[in-house]
Amino acid sequence: MSKLSSSRARFHQWTGSQPALPPPVDLVDEEPHPLRQGATKQAQAVHASAIEMIEGVASGLQDQELKQTFLSARPVQEIRERLGHLT
């Protein structure tokens, strides 16, 4: 925290006032911000890698019931859903 930020925080704490809110930001850009695009691509890669690992574990399971239980587990489904939302 910078000295200025620290001083402002102490001022607002001492006076009991609330810091001014930053101006609203238009969240709908015509073109996605490059940093967001990079983060999305990175998230896609991480989730795709997780799905590859899940599929690898599942392929090693001989018991079909156990395999189905594993693949239908909520955490596995959440990873698949997140990847679907990112693509």
N, C-alpha and C positions, 0 to 999 in steps of 0.2 A: 504494500500500500504506500503510495507516495505521501510526502509530507503534506501536500495540499489536500489530498483525500482524507488523510488522518485529521487534519485541522478542521475540515468541513464536518466530518463525523462528530468530532468533539463539540463543535459549535452547536450542531443540531441536537446532540444529547444534552448539552448544558441548557439550551434555551427551550428544549421540549418541542421545537418546531420540526416539521418534516422537510426533508430535502425536496427541491423541486423535481418533478418528474421530467424526464427527457421528452422532447417532442415526439408525437406519434410517428411511427415509421410505416410507410406503405409496404405491406407484406406481399403484395402481388406485383412481382417484377415481370416485365415483358420477357426478359432473358434471365435464366437462372444465374446466380452469382457463381463465379468460377470456384470459390472455396467450397460452396455448398455442393457443386457438382463433384468436386474431388472427394468430399466426405461421403457423398452418396455412392460413388464408385468404390471407395474403400469399404463401406458398409456392405455393399453387394458382394465384394470379394470375400469378406470375413464370413458372411452368412453362407455363401456358396461353399466355402471351405468346410464350414461346420456341417453342411448337408452331406458333403463328400465323406466326412468322417463318420457321420451317422449311418450312411449307406454301407460303409466299410464294416462297421460293427455289426449291422444287421445281416450282411452277407455271411458273416462268420457264425451266426446263430443257426444251429441245426434244428432246434425245436421251433416249429412254425408258429405255435401259439405264443411263445415267448417273443419271437421275432415280430409278430403282429402287435403284441402289447407294447413292445419297445417303440415301434414306428408310429403307433397311435397315441403315445404318451403326450401329455399336454406341452411339455417343454419342446419336444420335437416339432409338434404342430405349430407352436409359436414361432420357431425359427423359420419354418417353411412359409408361414404367413408373412413374416417380416420381409423375407426375400421377395415374395410376390408383390409386396407394397413398394419395394425399392426398384423393381424393374419396370 
